[in-house]
Amino acid sequence: MRNLCFAVLVISSVCFGQAVTQPPATADEVKYLRFLLLSVASLDHSPDAVKSYEDSLVLQFGVSPQESAVIHSAGQTLNTLLAQLRQSTQTLVAGKTVLAPADITALANLNGQREQMIVTLANQILNSVSSTTATRLRAPGNIMATAIKRN
């Protein structure tokens, strides 16, 4: 009976495309996922441009509507943080021609917050999409890293 219940759970997970806990993204994988997230979260691109990019992910990676919503949501979370960080940066450097060491440290901390959020959201995406989609999303970073190592 216990084996039957386990089999039903495994089969239902496969049939419904449930996400499986993924290993954390490698540094190479994060490089591409960073690009993806910054493209979706851009403060400087029009909403139509962001939508077009999100739509291209459906074609490029075969993401489902639910997976597309996960990526969109992660982008919105990052967009909010980017807006806050931009405001903090503008406040920090306003009217200054030379930055004090404390200002440079504060800017580095803001940059660190952005990068940590990107890693968190990248892993959140990988854990929220199907295993197949996660593998597809990991591939560009690994391909680029392999190509760079060869040269």
Buried (B, 14 or more C-beta within 10 A) or exposed (E): EEEEEEEEEEEEBEEEBEBEEBEEBEEBBBBBBBBBBBBBBBEEBEEEEBEEBBEEBBEEBEBEEEBBEBBBBBBEBBBEBBEEBEEBBEEBEEEEEEEEEEEEEBBEEBEEBBEEBBBEBBBBBBBBBBBEBBBBBBEBBBEBBEEEEEE
